[in-house]
Amino acid sequence: MYTYILLFFTPAESKNITKIEFLYYKCLTHNVKMTGRSKDAKRSQFFTQKDLAMFVGKLINKSVDNDITVIDPCVGGGAIYQYIREPRIAADVDTSYFPKKLGDVETRDFLQTKRTDYGSGALAVCMNPPFKLGKKQTSGVVDFLNKCDEILNKGEIVVSIASQADRQESKIMQVKPTLHLVKEYIILKAQPFDDKVKNKTVPVNVCVQVWEKQGARQVRPKKYKRKDLNVPFDVKYEHHTWIDNVRFYIRNGPTSQKLLGEVIDKNALRMNNWFENNIVEKGRNKIKLKRVVNGKVVEKSGGTITQGKSGTIMAITTSEKNTNVNNIREKFEDLYKTGVFQDFMKYRKSGTNPSITINEIKRAYLGLLKPFAPSGLVVVDVPDNVLKNYTANETIRFPEDIVVEKRTMVKEQEAKEEVKAKKANAKEEVAVKAVKTRQLLKLKF
Ligand SMILES: C[S@@+](CC[C@H](N)C(=O)[O-])C[C@H]1O[C@@H](n2cnc3c(N)ncnc32)[C@H](O)[C@@H]1O
């Protein structure tokens, strides 16, 4: 009620409110804000189960010195936190699930925090961040990592659970380059998480990433633009009954990894009954296709296409008369056989259905589609028994012998990167100074 009374004050009247009234008002509006945020948080309250939680706890404990304070900024019910040794700090925007027996917890929105909120000593972060934040399309993991980059000092580390979809180029690209991805543990079996909102357990493909704050910039995936991808065909969400120049199809979003990039003939996709299958959705044609194998329609779906918008199969079209369609098709058949698309998407989906984009199809044709890994990244496969077969007292043994790529960053390259970063920082400082001066001028006038 108090909030409403204050909201009705005109600016002139509001000048007359006392300091106590103002503080009370701040308190109330803060709570209103927190309720909004915790509502968002509620959509992403997937709590970690024991095997993975212990694994992550052991990993942070063995990765940082004993005097470093470990923050779990989105602690939930303390699934991971209970395995982190002292000194440690627990926080969450919604602390209602945190058990009293685990001690103190701060009610805090991590994305609004500053380093000084965590004392003056050395820090490390250990977290299972919300994979999605409210209605935002971007990854919550990326937002949390970028906050870590902001608050951590050089040499400090983050151990984080991430969805395997966060390993995609489009996500890694958004993480600040001064946060270096140094190690990834790929959890081979989908892990169960307790969805506290829907009250059910859901399997998610995840990995555990180790990031390190550095001064130098780590390489990020290249952003390909249309003009970089000059190919003799186009890739469209179209069906040959809608436009003439469809030559064949590529399966871009199948139900299994094995079929990703499969080349499909025009007559291998059939509609049982055009009128039944040709649905108009939001003014766009949409079709569901049957699959034909050896001339017979099989049970498995052939895929869907929503004209010009989306779908699980894409048409390869050519407009020039002299284009050699057979050559293009043969190349795509080779790419499919050699598993180029499968390798690119391997362990990069949180669910079971992999997918590739128009640009990725063109990149594959040009030989530019390879799984991205920054120089020096160590990737470790973690089979299920490694997560399961140990007790709390046992020192965890990671299958370090399964290292896929060794850390190879050459000192020289690091030095070059450092110089580059210093230059970029100097530029940034000048820009910040300019903004501050402008703000000062604004305040003065
Ligand atoms: C995926 S759950 C993980 C919880 C716990 N760490 C675990 O592994 O079981 C994500 C947690 O982040 C919290 N959260 C969401 N947005 C947040 C924010 N902006 N700041 C702090 N915590 C947040 C949610 O309340 C939720 O407890």
The ligand as a Tripos MOL2 file, in Angstrom:
@<TRIPOS>MOLECULE
LIG
   27    29     1     0     0
SMALL
NO_CHARGES

@<TRIPOS>ATOM
      1 C1         20.1000  -24.3720  -12.9500 C.3       1 LIG1
      2 S1         19.6720  -23.8410  -11.3300 S.3       1 LIG1
      3 C2         21.0560  -24.4450  -10.4190 C.3       1 LIG1
      4 C3         20.9050  -24.4750   -8.9540 C.3       1 LIG1
      5 C4         22.0660  -25.1490   -8.2040 C.3       1 LIG1
      6 N1         23.3010  -24.4730   -8.4320 N.3       1 LIG1
      7 C5         22.1900  -26.5980   -8.6350 C.2       1 LIG1
      8 O1         23.0960  -26.9080   -9.3990 O.co2     1 LIG1
      9 O2         21.3540  -27.3980   -8.2400 O.co2     1 LIG1
     10 C6         19.9740  -22.1070  -11.5130 C.3       1 LIG1
     11 C7         19.7960  -21.2710  -10.2690 C.3       1 LIG1
     12 O3         20.0910  -19.9190  -10.6320 O.3       1 LIG1
     13 C8         19.2510  -19.0600   -9.9210 C.3       1 LIG1
     14 N2         19.2280  -17.7860  -10.6360 N.ar      1 LIG1
     15 C9         18.5510  -17.4390  -11.7610 C.ar      1 LIG1
     16 N3         18.8430  -16.1750  -12.1120 N.ar      1 LIG1
     17 C10        19.7320  -15.7100  -11.2030 C.ar      1 LIG1
     18 C11        20.4260  -14.4760  -11.0430 C.ar      1 LIG1
     19 N4         20.2460  -13.4790  -11.8910 N.pl3     1 LIG1
     20 N5         21.2800  -14.3580   -9.9990 N.ar      1 LIG1
     21 C12        21.4740  -15.3850   -9.1140 C.ar      1 LIG1
     22 N6         20.8390  -16.5550   -9.2230 N.ar      1 LIG1
     23 C13        19.9910  -16.7280  -10.2570 C.ar      1 LIG1
     24 C14        17.9350  -19.8100   -9.8350 C.3       1 LIG1
     25 O4         17.1580  -19.3530   -8.7530 O.3       1 LIG1
     26 C15        18.4210  -21.2490   -9.6650 C.3       1 LIG1
     27 O5         18.5270  -21.5750   -8.3140 O.3       1 LIG1
@<TRIPOS>BOND
     1     1     2 1
     2     2     3 1
     3     2    10 1
     4     3     4 1
     5     4     5 1
     6     5     6 1
     7     5     7 1
     8     7     8 2
     9     7     9 1
    10    10    11 1
    11    11    12 1
    12    11    26 1
    13    12    13 1
    14    13    14 1
    15    13    24 1
    16    14    15 ar
    17    14    23 ar
    18    15    16 ar
    19    16    17 ar
    20    17    18 ar
    21    17    23 ar
    22    18    19 1
    23    18    20 ar
    24    20    21 ar
    25    21    22 ar
    26    22    23 ar
    27    24    25 1
    28    24    26 1
    29    26    27 1
@<TRIPOS>SUBSTRUCTURE
     1 LIG1         1 GROUP 0 **** ****
